Amino acid sequence: MYRILFLIALVGICIPVGYYLLKPKERKTELPVAHNGQRISEFKFLNQDGDTISKAEISNKIV
């Protein structure tokens, strides 16, 4: 008897949790806009000479 109740409770917990974990995530279609009107993904980071720098160089400078 307790085995059946335990299985029912287990299924009752697993179904909503599984649905929450497996449902497709909502995606925002618009990219955030910066103050200068550029899209965030279009940003290029410039060093003092005006050349673009890679993300690796930025993370090296931060550390």
DRENDO-1510 file (C-alpha; in Angstrom, 1 decimal, always signed):
<recs>
REC; n; res; u; v; w
REC; 1; MET; +0.0; +0.0; +0.0 .
REC; 2; TYR; +2.7; +2.5; +1.0 .
REC; 3; ARG; +4.7; +1.5; -2.1 .
REC; 4; ILE; +1.9; +2.6; -4.4 .
REC; 5; LEU; +1.4; +5.9; -2.5 .
REC; 6; PHE; +5.2; +6.5; -2.7 .
REC; 7; LEU; +5.2; +5.9; -6.5 .
REC; 8; ILE; +2.2; +8.2; -7.0 .
REC; 9; ALA; +3.9; +10.9; -5.0 .
REC; 10; LEU; +7.2; +10.4; -6.9 .
REC; 11; VAL; +5.5; +10.7; -10.3 .
REC; 12; GLY; +3.5; +13.7; -9.0 .
REC; 13; ILE; +6.8; +15.5; -8.2 .
REC; 14; CYS; +8.8; +14.4; -11.2 .
REC; 15; ILE; +6.3; +15.4; -13.9 .
REC; 16; PRO; +6.2; +19.2; -13.1 .
REC; 17; VAL; +10.0; +19.3; -12.4 .
REC; 18; GLY; +10.8; +17.5; -15.6 .
REC; 19; TYR; +8.5; +19.7; -17.5 .
REC; 20; TYR; +10.1; +22.8; -16.0 .
REC; 21; LEU; +13.6; +21.6; -16.9 .
REC; 22; LEU; +12.8; +20.4; -20.4 .
REC; 23; LYS; +10.5; +23.2; -21.7 .
REC; 24; PRO; +12.0; +25.4; -24.3 .
REC; 25; LYS; +13.5; +28.6; -22.9 .
REC; 26; GLU; +12.0; +31.9; -24.0 .
REC; 27; ARG; +14.4; +34.0; -26.1 .
REC; 28; LYS; +14.4; +37.7; -26.4 .
REC; 29; THR; +14.4; +38.6; -30.1 .
REC; 30; GLU; +15.8; +42.1; -29.7 .
REC; 31; LEU; +19.3; +42.8; -28.7 .
REC; 32; PRO; +19.8; +45.5; -26.0 .
REC; 33; VAL; +20.8; +48.9; -27.3 .
REC; 34; ALA; +23.7; +50.9; -26.0 .
REC; 35; HIS; +23.6; +54.7; -25.3 .
REC; 36; ASN; +25.2; +55.4; -28.6 .
REC; 37; GLY; +22.5; +53.5; -30.5 .
REC; 38; GLN; +24.7; +50.5; -31.4 .
REC; 39; ARG; +23.5; +47.0; -30.8 .
REC; 40; ILE; +25.4; +45.3; -27.9 .
REC; 41; SER; +26.6; +42.5; -30.2 .
REC; 42; GLU; +28.2; +45.0; -32.6 .
REC; 43; PHE; +30.5; +46.5; -30.0 .
REC; 44; LYS; +34.1; +46.5; -30.8 .
REC; 45; PHE; +36.5; +47.2; -28.1 .
REC; 46; LEU; +39.4; +49.5; -29.1 .
REC; 47; ASN; +42.8; +49.8; -27.6 .
REC; 48; GLN; +44.7; +53.1; -27.3 .
REC; 49; ASP; +45.9; +52.9; -31.0 .
REC; 50; GLY; +42.3; +52.5; -32.2 .
REC; 51; ASP; +42.7; +48.8; -33.1 .
REC; 52; THR; +40.1; +46.3; -32.1 .
REC; 53; ILE; +41.0; +43.9; -29.3 .
REC; 54; SER; +39.8; +40.4; -28.7 .
REC; 55; LYS; +37.9; +39.2; -25.7 .
REC; 56; ALA; +40.9; +37.3; -24.5 .
REC; 57; GLU; +43.0; +40.4; -24.4 .
REC; 58; ILE; +40.3; +42.2; -22.4 .
REC; 59; SER; +40.1; +39.4; -19.9 .
REC; 60; ASN; +43.9; +39.4; -19.6 .
REC; 61; LYS; +43.9; +43.1; -18.8 .
REC; 62; ILE; +41.1; +42.8; -16.3 .
REC; 63; VAL; +43.0; +40.1; -14.4 .
</recs>
